[in-house]
Amino acid sequence: MNQQLPRSRTLALEQDGPWLTVWFDDPANGNALGRTRIAELARLTHGLALRPDIRGVLFRGRGGVFCEGALGDVLRAGANRDIDREALVQASRSFGALLRRVATLPQLTVMAVEGPAHAAGCGFAAAGDLVLAAEGAEFAFTDTRRGMVPAQIAPIMLARLGHRAARRLLLLGEHVDARAALDIGLADAVFPDSAALDAEIARIRDGLTLCAPGAVAATKRLLLDLPGLLPDEQLDMAADVFADQIESAEGREGLESFFGARSPGWTSPGGGRGTPRGS
């Protein structure tokens, strides 16, 4: 039996079979990530790691707003000198840990960005596997213009954009629109409106059903781990992952279905062994 996902006061969860949509549901406050929402997202990501039946997760903001930053309560306390250093460190670390958990989820993660994704909101979007932007989306890196450091989003931006683009955006605190985000690799695709965005999300959902969930998770781990290894270590890790997957039940099912000219079990609604192609 699958573990129940945690209840949330600051997130709206909509599960449709193997697909989960996570809504930031406070557009009046810019769908910002305060300490409560960060804690609830952390519990959610922990729960998702234990839910192999959920194969894709979409993060999206209600009201045409993705996310206008994080830890506003902490920043206000800092401005009033009403918070000590240890609390500042812990708040920052909690947000950075959340970004890492989102980036390392075993599921495919999709960020649907409509309207503003500012400061930490950009970092959260960049932690996803795919970033889909609607025309009118705006990515703003405002930290240095406010006398702050984009500390926890820096590793995410480096991983996604590389040093050249990350330096310019983070050092100058620049705003970029959806098309500019596409040009630098921050967005993977841009759509003229919400209807086109929804159609692409549906296409991704359909495509994901063809992919083995364990293979997706293993590929994500490999992509995250390879850059930190020496060349020979990369060879060893890749070889081990390759062999592990072939020896797994999912790998055997994939090979048997391929050579048996039938669909693998993970493509069927019930997750069974599948049916012969053309039946």
C-alpha positions as CSV (number, residue, x, y, z in Angstrom):
1,M,0.0,0.0,0.0
2,N,1.4,3.4,-0.9
3,Q,2.1,5.9,1.8
4,Q,-0.3,8.8,1.9
5,L,1.1,12.2,1.0
6,P,1.1,14.6,3.9
7,R,-1.7,17.1,4.3
8,S,-0.9,20.7,3.6
9,R,-2.3,24.1,4.5
10,T,-0.2,26.1,1.9
11,L,-0.3,23.7,-1.1
12,A,-3.1,22.3,-3.2
13,L,-2.4,18.8,-4.4
14,E,-4.2,17.2,-7.3
15,Q,-3.3,13.6,-8.1
16,D,-4.5,12.1,-11.4
17,G,-3.3,8.5,-11.5
18,P,0.5,8.6,-11.7
19,W,0.6,12.4,-12.2
20,L,0.7,14.9,-9.3
21,T,0.1,18.6,-9.7
22,V,1.4,20.8,-6.8
23,W,-0.2,24.2,-6.7
24,F,1.2,27.2,-4.9
25,D,-2.1,28.6,-3.8
26,D,-1.6,32.1,-2.4
27,P,-1.4,34.5,-5.4
28,A,-2.3,37.4,-3.2
29,N,1.1,37.0,-1.6
30,G,2.9,36.2,-4.8
31,N,2.8,32.4,-4.0
32,A,6.0,33.2,-2.0
33,L,7.7,30.4,-0.1
34,G,7.6,31.3,3.6
35,R,8.9,29.0,6.3
36,T,5.7,27.1,6.6
37,R,5.4,26.4,2.9
38,I,9.0,25.4,2.7
39,A,8.5,23.0,5.6
40,E,5.4,21.5,3.9
41,L,7.2,21.2,0.6
42,A,10.0,19.4,2.4
43,R,7.5,16.9,3.9
44,L,5.9,16.5,0.5
45,T,9.2,15.7,-1.2
46,H,10.1,13.2,1.5
47,G,6.7,11.5,0.9
48,L,7.2,11.5,-2.9
49,A,10.5,9.7,-2.6
50,L,8.4,6.8,-1.1
51,R,5.7,6.9,-3.9
52,P,7.0,5.0,-6.9
53,D,3.4,4.9,-8.3
54,I,3.7,8.7,-8.8
55,R,5.8,9.1,-12.0
56,G,5.5,12.8,-12.7
57,V,5.2,16.0,-10.6
58,L,4.1,19.3,-11.9
59,F,4.7,22.5,-9.9
60,R,2.6,25.5,-10.7
61,G,1.3,28.7,-9.2
62,R,-2.3,29.8,-9.1
63,G,-3.4,33.3,-10.2
64,G,-0.9,33.6,-13.1
65,V,2.0,33.8,-10.6
66,F,4.6,31.2,-10.2
67,C,6.6,32.3,-7.1
68,E,7.8,35.8,-6.1
69,G,10.6,34.7,-3.7
70,A,11.1,33.0,-0.4
71,L,11.6,33.6,3.3
72,G,9.9,37.0,3.3
73,D,9.2,36.6,7.0
74,V,12.9,35.9,7.6
75,L,13.9,39.0,5.6
76,R,11.5,41.2,7.4
77,A,12.9,40.0,10.7
78,G,16.4,40.6,9.4
79,A,15.5,44.2,8.4
80,N,14.2,44.8,11.9
81,R,17.2,43.1,13.5
82,D,14.8,40.7,15.2
83,I,16.5,37.4,14.3
84,D,19.8,35.9,15.4
85,R,22.5,34.5,13.1
86,E,21.8,30.9,13.9
87,A,18.1,31.3,12.8
88,L,19.3,33.0,9.6
89,V,21.6,30.1,8.9
90,Q,19.0,27.5,9.6
91,A,16.4,29.2,7.4
92,S,18.8,29.5,4.5
93,R,19.9,25.9,4.9
94,S,16.3,24.6,5.0
95,F,15.5,26.3,1.7
96,G,18.7,25.0,0.1
97,A,17.9,21.5,1.3
98,L,14.4,21.8,-0.2
99,L,15.9,22.8,-3.6
100,R,18.2,19.7,-3.4
101,R,15.3,17.5,-2.6
102,V,13.3,18.8,-5.5
103,A,16.2,18.4,-7.9
104,T,16.8,14.8,-6.7
105,L,13.2,13.5,-6.7
106,P,12.9,10.1,-8.5
107,Q,10.0,11.4,-10.5
108,L,10.1,13.6,-13.6
109,T,9.5,17.1,-12.4
110,V,8.0,19.9,-14.5
111,M,7.8,23.6,-13.6
112,A,5.0,25.5,-15.4
113,V,6.0,29.2,-15.1
114,E,3.3,31.8,-15.7
115,G,3.9,35.3,-14.7
116,P,6.7,36.2,-12.2
117,A,9.3,33.8,-10.9
118,H,11.5,36.1,-8.8
119,A,14.6,35.5,-6.8
120,A,14.2,32.2,-4.9
121,G,11.2,31.4,-7.2
122,C,13.7,31.3,-10.1
123,G,15.8,28.9,-8.1
124,F,12.9,26.7,-7.4
125,A,11.9,26.6,-11.0
126,A,15.5,25.8,-12.1
127,A,15.5,22.8,-9.8
128,G,13.0,21.0,-12.0
129,D,13.8,18.6,-14.8
130,L,11.8,20.6,-17.3
131,V,10.9,24.3,-17.2
132,L,8.0,25.3,-19.4
133,A,7.2,29.1,-19.6
134,A,4.2,30.9,-20.9
135,E,4.6,34.2,-22.8
136,G,4.6,36.8,-20.1
137,A,6.7,34.8,-17.7
138,E,9.4,36.9,-16.0
139,F,12.5,35.5,-14.3
140,A,14.1,38.0,-12.0
141,F,17.3,37.6,-10.0
142,T,16.9,40.5,-7.6
143,D,19.2,39.5,-4.6
144,T,22.2,41.7,-5.3
145,R,20.0,44.7,-6.1
146,R,18.6,44.3,-2.5
147,G,22.0,44.0,-0.9
148,M,21.7,40.2,-0.5
149,V,23.4,37.1,-1.9
150,P,21.5,34.4,-4.0
151,A,23.3,31.9,-1.8
152,Q,21.1,28.8,-2.0
153,I,20.0,29.2,-5.6
154,A,23.6,29.7,-6.9
155,P,24.4,25.9,-7.0
156,I,21.1,25.2,-8.8
157,M,21.8,28.0,-11.4
158,L,25.3,26.8,-12.0
159,A,24.1,23.3,-12.6
160,R,21.4,24.4,-15.0
161,L,23.1,27.4,-16.8
162,G,26.9,27.0,-16.4
163,H,29.2,29.7,-15.0
164,R,28.9,32.2,-17.9
165,A,25.1,32.7,-17.8
166,A,24.8,32.3,-14.0
167,R,27.5,34.9,-13.4
168,R,25.8,37.6,-15.4
169,L,22.3,36.9,-14.1
170,L,23.2,36.5,-10.4
171,L,25.8,39.3,-10.2
172,L,23.8,41.9,-12.0
173,G,20.4,40.9,-10.6
174,E,18.8,41.0,-14.1
175,H,15.2,40.4,-15.2
176,V,14.7,38.2,-18.3
177,D,11.5,37.4,-20.1
178,A,10.4,34.0,-21.3
179,R,12.2,34.2,-24.7
180,A,15.5,35.3,-23.1
181,A,15.2,32.5,-20.5
182,L,14.8,30.1,-23.4
183,D,17.9,31.5,-25.1
184,I,20.1,30.9,-22.1
185,G,18.7,27.6,-21.1
186,L,16.7,28.6,-18.1
187,A,13.5,27.6,-19.8
188,D,13.1,24.6,-22.0
189,A,10.2,25.8,-24.1
190,V,7.9,28.9,-24.3
191,F,4.2,28.8,-25.2
192,P,1.9,31.6,-26.3
193,D,-0.7,31.0,-23.7
194,S,-2.0,28.8,-20.9
195,A,-3.9,26.6,-23.3
196,A,-0.7,25.8,-25.3
197,L,1.1,25.2,-22.0
198,D,-1.5,22.8,-20.8
199,A,-1.4,20.9,-24.2
200,E,2.4,20.4,-23.8
201,I,2.0,19.2,-20.2
202,A,-0.5,16.7,-21.4
203,R,1.9,15.6,-24.1
204,I,4.7,15.1,-21.5
205,R,2.3,13.1,-19.3
206,D,1.5,10.8,-22.2
207,G,5.2,10.4,-23.1
208,L,6.1,9.6,-19.5
209,T,3.8,6.6,-19.5
210,L,6.1,5.0,-22.1
211,C,9.2,5.3,-19.8
212,A,10.0,2.9,-17.0
213,P,9.8,4.7,-13.7
214,G,12.9,3.0,-12.2
215,A,14.9,3.8,-15.3
216,V,13.9,7.4,-15.1
217,A,14.9,7.6,-11.5
218,A,18.3,5.9,-12.2
219,T,19.0,8.2,-15.1
220,K,18.3,11.2,-13.0
221,R,20.7,10.0,-10.3
222,L,23.3,9.3,-12.9
223,L,23.0,12.8,-14.5
224,L,23.3,14.4,-11.1
225,D,26.3,12.4,-9.9
226,L,28.5,12.2,-13.0
227,P,29.7,15.8,-13.1
228,G,31.5,15.4,-9.7
229,L,33.4,12.3,-10.7
230,L,36.8,11.7,-12.4
231,P,36.6,10.2,-15.9
232,D,37.4,6.6,-14.7
233,E,34.9,7.0,-11.9
234,Q,32.3,8.0,-14.4
235,L,33.0,4.9,-16.4
236,D,32.6,2.7,-13.3
237,M,29.4,4.4,-12.1
238,A,27.8,4.3,-15.6
239,A,28.7,0.6,-16.0
240,D,27.3,-0.3,-12.5
241,V,24.0,1.6,-13.2
242,F,23.7,-0.1,-16.6
243,A,24.2,-3.6,-15.1
244,D,22.0,-2.9,-12.1
245,Q,19.1,-1.8,-14.3
246,I,19.3,-4.8,-16.6
247,E,19.4,-7.2,-13.6
248,S,16.3,-5.5,-12.0
249,A,12.8,-6.8,-12.5
250,E,12.0,-3.7,-14.5
251,G,15.0,-4.2,-16.7
252,R,14.1,-7.8,-17.3
253,E,10.5,-6.8,-18.1
254,G,11.8,-4.2,-20.6
255,L,14.0,-6.6,-22.4
256,E,11.4,-9.4,-22.5
257,S,8.8,-7.1,-23.8
258,F,11.1,-5.7,-26.5
259,F,12.2,-9.1,-27.8
260,G,8.7,-10.5,-27.3
261,A,7.2,-7.7,-29.4
262,R,4.7,-6.6,-26.7
263,S,4.2,-3.5,-24.6
264,P,6.0,-3.4,-21.2
265,G,3.9,-3.5,-18.1
266,W,4.5,0.0,-17.0
267,T,2.6,1.3,-20.0
268,S,-0.7,-0.3,-19.0
269,P,-3.0,1.5,-16.6
270,G,-2.8,-1.2,-14.0
271,G,1.0,-1.5,-14.3
272,G,0.8,-5.1,-15.3
273,R,3.0,-6.9,-17.8
274,G,1.4,-5.3,-20.8
275,T,-0.3,-6.7,-23.9
276,P,1.1,-7.8,-27.2
277,R,1.5,-4.9,-29.6
278,G,-1.4,-4.5,-32.0
279,S,-3.8,-6.4,-29.8
